[in-house]
Structures are given as structure tokens and as C-alpha cells.
Amino acid sequence: MLDFSVTFIITIINITILFFILRAILFKPVTKFMAERAKTVQDSIDRAEKDKALARKILAEYEDKLKNAEAQAHAILKAARDNAARQSELIVSEGKGEAENIITAARKQIEMERQAALTKFRLEAAALVMAASSKLVSREFSAEDNRRYANMLLEELSRQNLMHKGNN
């Protein structure tokens, strides 16, 4: 039994020495390697989290810029529509003004032509009246008589013309 106990003790001593040797040679480097590996993995995770946060921040900035760009585009379109509406209103009002000016000028021209025609008609009517009067009455009228009869005839013609226009 002694043999067994010495062998047992030597095995225990060998295992203990082997443990310390393996611990110095194998466990410490493996543990150190595992710790470094864990640190590398953690650093990668931390870096990935930072990159992810930065990406979210950049995405949020781009989304804000996109919203601002859309708002600016809407504002520009609204301003362009408003400007176009103002321009069209201005063009329409200028057209109406020009049309009114043309109508007013045409009415003035018509009135002037009517006055000229009326004056010509009065002169011709007076000449006809005087010629007819002188043939009917063989005597000569004085200039004052001619004017008086011509004015009376013209007034009568004007009254008849006004009555005729009033009936239409």
C-alpha cells in the first residue's frame, strides 16, 4: 500500500506541477487571448453602436433637409402660382382698360361724326328751305328773314327727330 500511496502522492505532485506549468504556459495565454478577443469584440460592438448612432443622426439630418426642401418647393410653387395669378389679373385689367379706351374713343369719334353730319344736314336743309321758299314766294327775303325761317325749320325737324327716336 505504500507503493500505492507514493504513486498517488507523486501523481498528485505531477498533476500540481503540470497544473502550474499548464497554467503558466497555456491557461494564462489562453485567458489573455480570450480577454483580448472579448475586448476586441466589445470594441467592435461599441464602434458599431457609435456608427449606428451616427448613421441615425445623419439620416435624421437628411430627412430634415428633405422636409425643408419639400417645404421650400411648395413655397416656390405657391409663389409662382400667386405671381402668375397677379400677372393674369394685370393683363386682364390692362386689356379691359384698353378696350374701354377704344370704346370711349370710338364713341367720341361717332359723336363728332354725328355732330358734323347734323351740321351739314342743317346747312343743306336751310339751303333747301330757302330755295323752296324763294320759289314759292316770288319775293326776296332779307338775310334776317332767311335765318329766322331756317332756325324755325331746324327746330321743327329736331323736335320731329327726337320724337321719332323716342318712339323707337
C-alpha positions in Angstrom: 0.0 0.0 0.0 2.9 2.1 0.4 3.6 1.8 -3.2 0.1 2.9 -3.9 0.4 6.0 -1.7 3.8 7.0 -3.1 2.4 6.7 -6.6 -0.6 8.6 -5.5 1.4 11.3 -4.0 3.8 11.5 -7.0 0.7 11.7 -9.3 -0.7 14.5 -7.2 2.6 16.3 -7.3 2.9 15.7 -11.0 -0.7 17.0 -11.5 0.0 20.0 -9.4 3.3 20.8 -11.3 1.5 20.1 -14.5 -1.3 22.4 -13.5 1.2 25.3 -12.7 3.1 24.6 -15.9 0.0 24.5 -18.0 -1.4 27.4 -16.2 1.8 29.4 -16.9 2.1 28.2 -20.5 -1.4 27.5 -21.6 -4.1 29.0 -19.3 -2.6 32.5 -18.9 -2.1 33.0 -22.7 -5.5 31.5 -23.5 -7.1 33.6 -20.8 -5.2 36.7 -22.0 -6.1 35.8 -25.7 -9.8 35.3 -24.6 -9.7 38.6 -22.7 -8.2 40.4 -25.7 -10.7 38.8 -28.0 -13.5 39.8 -25.7 -12.1 43.3 -25.6 -11.8 43.3 -29.5 -15.4 42.1 -29.8 -16.6 44.7 -27.3 -14.7 47.4 -29.1 -16.3 46.3 -32.4 -19.7 46.3 -30.8 -19.1 49.8 -29.3 -17.8 51.1 -32.7 -20.8 49.5 -34.4 -23.1 51.2 -31.9 -21.4 54.6 -32.5 -21.6 54.1 -36.3 -25.2 53.2 -35.9 -25.9 56.3 -33.8 -24.0 58.4 -36.3 -26.0 56.9 -39.2 -29.2 57.6 -37.4 -28.1 61.2 -36.8 -27.2 61.6 -40.5 -30.4 60.0 -41.5 -32.4 62.4 -39.3 -30.5 65.4 -40.8 -31.2 64.2 -44.3 -34.8 63.7 -43.5 -35.0 67.2 -42.1 -33.2 68.6 -45.1 -35.7 66.7 -47.3 -38.6 68.1 -45.4 -37.2 71.6 -45.7 -36.6 71.1 -49.4 -40.2 69.9 -49.9 -41.4 72.9 -47.9 -39.3 75.3 -50.0 -40.5 73.6 -53.2 -44.1 74.1 -52.1 -43.4 77.7 -51.2 -41.7 78.4 -54.5 -44.6 76.8 -56.4 -47.2 78.8 -54.4 -45.2 82.0 -55.0 -45.1 81.1 -58.7 -48.8 80.4 -58.8 -49.6 83.7 -57.0 -47.3 85.6 -59.3 -49.0 84.0 -62.3 -52.4 84.9 -60.9 -51.3 88.5 -60.4 -49.9 88.7 -63.8 -53.0 87.3 -65.4 -55.2 89.8 -63.4 -52.9 92.6 -64.5 -53.1 91.6 -68.2 -56.9 91.2 -68.0 -57.3 94.6 -66.3 -54.9 96.2 -68.8 -57.0 94.6 -71.6 -60.2 95.9 -70.1 -58.7 99.3 -69.8 -57.6 99.3 -73.4 -61.0 98.1 -74.5 -62.7 100.9 -72.6 -60.3 103.4 -74.1 -61.0 102.1 -77.6 -64.8 102.2 -76.9 -64.6 105.7 -75.5 -62.5 106.9 -78.5 -65.0 105.2 -80.8 -67.9 106.9 -79.1 -66.2 110.3 -79.3 -65.5 109.7 -83.0 -69.1 108.7 -83.6 -70.4 111.7 -81.7 -68.1 114.0 -83.7 -69.2 112.5 -87.0 -72.8 112.7 -85.9 -72.3 116.4 -85.0 -70.6 117.0 -88.3 -73.4 115.2 -90.2 -76.0 117.1 -88.2 -74.3 120.4 -89.0 -74.1 119.5 -92.7 -77.7 118.4 -92.7 -78.8 121.7 -91.1 -76.9 123.7 -93.7 -78.3 121.7 -96.6 -81.8 121.8 -95.1 -81.5 125.5 -94.6 -80.4 126.0 -98.2 -83.2 123.7 -99.5 -85.7 125.6 -97.4 -84.5 128.9 -98.7 -84.6 127.7 -102.2 -88.1 126.3 -101.9 -89.3 129.3 -100.0 -88.0 131.7 -102.6 -89.7 129.7 -105.4 -92.9 129.7 -103.5 -92.8 133.3 -102.7 -91.6 135.3 -105.5 -90.3 138.0 -103.4 -86.8 138.1 -101.9 -86.3 137.6 -98.3 -83.9 139.5 -96.2 -81.0 137.8 -94.6 -82.7 138.1 -91.2 -85.9 136.5 -92.6 -83.9 133.6 -94.1 -82.2 133.0 -90.7 -85.4 133.1 -88.8 -87.2 130.7 -91.1 -84.2 128.4 -91.3 -84.0 128.2 -87.5 -87.7 127.6 -87.2 -87.5 124.8 -89.7 -84.5 123.2 -88.0 -86.2 123.4 -84.6 -89.2 121.6 -86.0 -87.0 119.0 -87.7 -85.1 118.5 -84.4 -88.4 118.0 -82.5 -89.6 115.5 -85.0 -86.3 113.7 -85.0 -86.4 113.5 -81.1 -90.0 112.3 -81.2 -89.1 109.7 -83.8 -86.1 108.4 -81.7 -88.3 108.3 -78.6 -90.8 106.1 -80.3 -88.1 103.6 -81.3 
